[in-house]
Amino acid sequence: MDEHPQDKTGADPLDRPRISVRLEEVGAAVAMALICLITFANVVVRYLTDASFAFTEEFSVFLLVVLTLVGAAGAFVRNRNIRVDFFAARMSAPTQRWLEVAGLVLTAALFLMVAWYGARFVADDWKYGTTSPGIGIPQWIYSVWLPALSLLIAGRALGRVLRLLRPGSRR
């Protein structure tokens, strides 16, 4: 798709949300750092003792899911999400704009559904006292992040829609 005009700082006006993307950046950095530390500690312990911190896999998988969802939210803020635009790129600029809006609205709808069903999943974990298989902590501690981060992604996609529909937007 066509590039947006840039301001004097080189930043695309459509890529500047009202709510800073620092939230996603910090979340991704913390999740990645923890994954690295857990994995490194597990490798060192396994090398030195022939034992394993098997329960750490539970944390690593959880953090990888958080990293993926936080990264997706950041991608939507910056318009760096994965898409195939073979046909859209051959259409007029107004058509491209409306196709992008439609795609973002569908994305938001999808993640709102994930949030809804994720919240039901969390409620079941809470109601039935489900515990994690590795260390036996309440499962809702992990599952509560799915609806929360899905709402973040939906919000970021809808924010991009608002920026696209803003008067004066060229796209």
Helices and strands as residue ranges (DSSP letters): G 13-15, H 22-49, H 56-78, G 88-90, H 93-128, H 140-143, H 145-165
